[in-house]
Amino acid sequence: AQTVTQSQPEMSVQEAETVTLSCTYDTSESDYYLFWYKQPPSRQMILVIRQEAYKQQNATENRFSVNFQKAAKSFSLKISDSQLGDAAMYFCAYRSTLGPNKLVFGAGTILRVKS
Amino acid sequence: DTAVSQTPKYLVTQMGNDKSIKCEQNLGHDTMYWYKQDSKKFLKIMFSYNNKELIINETVPNRFSPKSPDKAHLNLHINSLELGDSAVYFCASSLGLAGGRGDTQYFGPGTRLTVL
């Protein structure tokens, strides 16, 4: 079974600075999807960014980008120009392309943004 | 317009009661899901339905019974509530079933269930 590990329970960043959240995963599959979801205090789960394993190019969405290292099974999220509204819990998630569509989540990283 | 909605947002009840949480999506998706987020914020899938058919049942106690009257709705009924059922329950939906590229899951706002 696939597992997702987020080794940083909590991170802090100064407003306007850059922060990187780590995620590693374990799988024997070659094709899969990886996601970062954000959960602010409102509790809503918001998709931040998605990466397809067959694509070598790292995904980017405005201030959010990933560093996808397939061989190392690493999928980190970089947030540039951090804003107060980025403060949230961030979850890394894995989805296989085999079998039913289900997300396997990491334990999450709390991101605090200091003004 | 809310894409995935859940009612109620908060539910406080006594042990032993039976309660339901409703979920509706207006995205035209075929697949819907229930996830449970425990007190440590860990998220785990419980069920998924595709076009009213049960696809995933992840070792959830029989007290939990999902019901899908149509593909836009997936309700969660819980019998004989226990203290350990206290959690946030998220509904989600996606366009397809499996293997599809770019098949992202979109989440509802969550229902915080507190069992006293």
Interface residues (C-beta under 8 A of the other chain):
Chain A: Y33 F35 Y37 Q39 S42 R43 Q44 M45 I46 L47 R50 E52 M89 F91 R95 T97 L98 G99 P100 N101 K102 L103 F105 A107 G108
Chain B: T31 Y33 Y35 K40 K41 F42 L43 K44 I45 S48 I55 I56 E58 V88 F90 A92 S94 G96 L97 A98 G99 G100 R101 G102 D103 T104 Q105 Y106 F107 P109 G110 R112
